[in-house]
Amino acid sequence: MTLDKGYLRIVTPLWDLIDIYQGPEVFLRTFGQAPRESGILFAAHLCLSEVQNGGFEQFFYNGSGVLAPEAVEGFVAIGLPETGAVVQEAMLRLGSPYVRERGERQEALERLPEGCFRELDEKFYALADREAGGFRRAADGHAERVAR
C-alpha cells in the first residue's frame, strides 16, 4: 500500500503534528490540533505498530504509551472494540487512572512481574488480524468515512 492510499493518507501527515515525546501536556495540546477522527486513527495505528513490534511492554515503555487512551478510542471507532478492550485491560495493569507520564509508566512497568503482558500480547495479535476483517481493512474503511 502506498502512503497516498487507504488510512495511511490520514495518519502520515500527523507524524509532523502530534508530539509523543515531550510529555503528556505537549501530547494533548498537539493531539488536539488534529481532527479527532484522524487523531484517534493515528493513535490506534501507532499502538498497533508498537505492540506488534515488541508487545505491550514496549508500547508502554516508549513515548507512544502517552496515547494509550486515544488508541482505545481509535480501535473502537474503526470497529475493533475487542482489540480496544485488550488495550484497556493492558492499561489497567499499570494502575488507575492511567499514567501518561513516561517515567511514571516505566516505574510501574518495573513493578510488574516479568511476562505479565504475554497473554494480552497474543490476544491482541490475534484480534488485530481477524476482528472486522483485520486492522488495515477496518482502518481503511474508517478513513473512507472520515474523508466524506
N, C-alpha and C positions, 0 to 999 in steps of 0.2 A: 504494500500500500504506500502510495506516495503521500507526502505531507499535505498536499492540497486536496486530498480526498478524505472522506469519512470524518470521524470525530477529531482526528489529529489537526485538521484545519482550524478547529476551535481551540484546542489545547496548546498547540505550538506557540502562538503569539503570547500566551500568558506566562511563559518562562521568563520573559523580559519584564513582566509587570509584577508578578507575585513573588515576594521575597520570603523564603522559608528559613533563612539563615541568621537573621538579625533579632530573633526573639519574637514572642507572641504579639507584642504591640505592633511591631512593624508588619508582621504577617497579616494581622487582622486589618490593618489600615490598607495595605496593598491589595489584599484579597477583596476588600470592599470596593475597590476601584474597578473590578471586573464585573461583567454581568453575572448575576448569581448563578444562573443555569450553566454558564460556561465555567465558572469558578469551581462549582462542585464536581463537574466532569473532570476538570484538571486534577482536583484532589483525589478522586477515585482512580484516575489513571496513574498518578504518582504512587498512591498506596499500592495498587496492583503491581507496578514495576518493582517497588522496593520489596514487597513480600515475596514475589516470585523470585527475586534475586537472592534474598537472604533471610526470608521469614519475618515474622512479626518482630523478633528481637532487633533485626537490622532496621526495620521501619521506625520503631520507637526510639532506637539509639540515635539515628541520624536526624538531621534538621527537618526532614519530611514529616516526622512524627507530630509536628506542631499542627498539622492539618487533619488529624485523625477524625475529629467530629464532622468536618466537612466531607471527608471521604465516605463516612457512613451515609450522610445525606445524599451524596452523589450516587452511591450504589443503589440506594432506594429509588432515587429519581429516574435512573435508567432502567429500572425493572429488575434489579438484583437484590431484593430485600433480604434473602437468606445470606448472601455474601456480606451485606452490610451488617447483619446481626452477628456474624462471626467477628468482624472488625470490632463491633461494640463489645462483644464478650472479651476479646483480647485487651481492649482498653481498660475494662474493669479490673483486670489483673494488676494494673498499675495503681489502682485506687480510685476513689470517687470523692470529689469531682476529678475529672481527667486533668492531668498536669501538662500544660503546653510548654512550659519552660524546659528546654533540652537538658540542662544539668540536673534538674529535679527528676526528669524521666529516667535519665541514666542511673541516678541513685536508686530509684525504685526498681529498675531492672536488676541491679546488683543484689537486691534483697530477695529476689525471686529464685526459686530452685532451678537449677540447670534443666533445660528441656521443657520448661513449663508451657511453652507455646507449641510444642511439636504437634499435638493432635489438632490444634486450631490451624496451624500452617497447612496440614494435609487437607483438612476440611475446606479451607479457603481455596487451595489449588483446585480441588475437585469442583467446587461450586462455581468458581470464576470461569471454568472451562465449559460447564454444561448449563447452568441456570439461564433461562431465557435465551438459549442458543449460544451462550458464551459472552464474555465481556465485550469483545470487539463488535459483535453483531448488535448487542444492546446499546453500546456507546454510539455506534454509527446511527442507529435509529433515533436516539436521543438528539444527536447533532442535527439530523434532518428536521426534527420537530422544532428545535430551537431556532434554526435558520429561517423558518417560515414567518 
